[in-house]
């Protein structure tokens, strides 16, 4: 992701000009290389601040997993005991401690030294948040309560929102989508430039290690290229997975995934007389009796027994019945191997109405699930989180090195900071037509599918034309 520019270095610079492209195809890469460098340059200068911010907030988010275990250890952990209290008694203890809350879900203690989480809709927390009450499963004593978002406790929930939208709501999501839209372009463009540069060098230099003998800008470029080579795969994965839940590109991805039959199915919990259930798995519904208010309910303990009898027993999440629906018991272990099986249980008699196995999900739905969980640091646990933090730090250094190279190659005759000379006019005409036409078509399709990329790319092209005309006018003056 070099913020590098094709302008020649000044005469007194210690760095020699770039190595020639001897041996490269003169009609393809040599013709495309100035264009790739120009796009890479503009993206580096103008998009790099957004990438740096995304890397910084993402690194903080990745590190929030171990941080919250320390910060909220009292709520999360208890001394392991011999016999756990019935889940219904644990829920009753939470309700007694927070009588104004309405229980919506229960997460039984997943480990011997963990607490049970009782999730509530409550006036004590913000409308888009949940009050989670932590209960000792062995004594049924309440250990505390926190405002949560999904499985994220306050620290991680705040950092998650900060990473996604800078705490600015829907408007702020434009920043993260812009970063995700350009990250893969900048990363792959930098990879092409780095590999092409090393192949054209007169001396064989390792791609994966910086040249410690280099000085000045070339030393910075060497570090930038080597670290970028190691990070490029991770950056492309983060870019692709980040786009899946973005506002504009995410909507296009969801539509395409649905058309390809890759939507994530859901277990059907609709009872007879209830509203029709959606999702691809609705056809497996076997029917149940719609409960009347205050009607029969076998209770959460029987429901958990029924789910475990179906093999749904890994890190459970029990959603209580809503009007017209039964209990839904899901596994929520997103580490690899993933355990996300689910069942629907009739509250009237504890009968399993529907079962959905993660193994039966469409392949595209599985890949989406795994990609998102990698992006969020869940799939491989602590190793995943540390790898994300390392990627974030690497990206911040890549941006720093890029700006340093830009600074070292700036026009200095009048000590004015400038963007450098635009690529010579007519670059497109040098690209062979069999390459140019598919390139334009692919760029148009990608720009439509990823709108913020397309809009900003057009803006870069307009800026490039304007700077070129200004430079030409000055040269003719």
Secondary structure, DSSP 8 states (H G I E B T S, - for coil): ------S---TT-SS------TTS-TTTHHHHHHHHHHHHHHHHHHHHHHHHHHHHHHHHHHHHHHHHHHHTHHHHB----SS---HHHHHHHHHHH-TT-EEEEEE--SSTTB-EEEEEE-TTS-TTSEEEEEE-TTT--EEEEEEEBTTB-HHHHHHHHHHHHTTSTTTTHHHHHHHHHHHHHHHHHHHHHHHHHHHHSSS---SSS--TT--HHHHHHHHHHHHHHHHHHHHHHHHHHHHTTSSHHHHHHHHHHHHTT--------B-BTS----SGGGGG----B---TT-----HHHHHHHHHHTT--SSEEEE---TTB-EEEEE-B-SSS-B--EEEE-TTT--EEEEE-GGGS-HHHHHHHHHHHHHTT-TTHHHHHHHHHHHHHHHHHHHHHHHHHHHHTS--SS----------TTTGGGS-HHHHHHHHHHHHHHHHHSHHHHHHHHHHHHHHHHHHHHHHHHHH-
